[in-house]
Amino acid sequence: MSNRRIFLQQAALIGAGVLANPVDLFSKPNQKVGLQLYTLRDQISKDVHGVIAKVADIGFREVETYGYSLKGGFWGLNIKEFKSLLKSHGLKSPSGHYNFDPYLGNNNLDSLKENIEAAQGIGQKYLTVPYLSEPLRKNLDSYKVLAAKLNQAAILARKAGLQLVYHNHDFEFKDFNGTTGYDILLRETDPSDLKFELDIYWTVKAGKDPIALFEQSPGRYVMWHVKDMDKTDKSYTEVGSGTIDYKQIFAKAKLSGMKHFFVEQDVIKIDHFQSITRSFQHVKGNIL
């Protein structure tokens, strides 16, 4: 009976147009707290084994990587070694931030393929564009060129079993006569092939409402970066210590399409491990 009841509920919603967009309203948002390892960039470059152990001990169960290179691997470990290190501490990495400048700026397909192979090797699902260097984002025409290149990269990622994702800062929301670069990226890329990782801090700093973005493009924001905004100077602070209402935002996780989220803090004023512990405990204890 319960399966039949769920089926009838879904059928009614489809009939009303609620499920016209591919958002699973009956799935439970991910409860695993992740960490973007860029938060610990100074520490992990010196002691990757120790940092990963501490991250796991705090309670994080997922990490998002950054900084991979063919020569240096992941902080001196090759793909197989780093994957083994994560596994030994009960960690998984669903997403990685990879350098896309050689591809987006110079059409270097080899660099894109190297990123794809690294993500596959770690067992990641999401191949994430972390940042656009300034020459790539001069005006709306620049963003239109980027959208076309992202469409191409997304197809290659899909063929490799990966999902391409774009991570924002605040500059994408710069206004160009009523339109933003972010508008272009949303409109001129395939919604199935390119998803978004919403950095909630940067979105709020740009004067935008994350929930309004979810409502405009439901199901497209498969990942979030979760960091808070200081009450006095609008810099970074631990989650729960600032002004961003994360309870309200997490209440819209299904609408967003969020599958994973990562605590991140670009600049930390206290001990780094104390900082991520505070953020972890607030998210786990007061939000989820």
Secondary structure, 3 states (H helix, E strand, C coil): CHHHHHHHHHHHHHHHCCCCCCCCCCCCCCCCCEEEHHHHHHHHCCCHHHHHHHHHHHCCCEEEECCCECCCEECCECHHHHHHHHHHCCCEEEEEECCCHHHHHHCCHHHHHHHHHHHHHHCCCEEEECCCCHHHCCCHHHHHHHHHHHHHHHHHHHHCCCEEEEECCCHHHCEECCEEHHHHHHHCCCCCCEEEEEEHHHHHHCCCCHHHHHHHCCCCEEEEEECEECCCCCCEECCCCCCCCHHHHHCCHHHHCCCEEEECCCCCCCCHHHHHHHHHHHHHHHHC
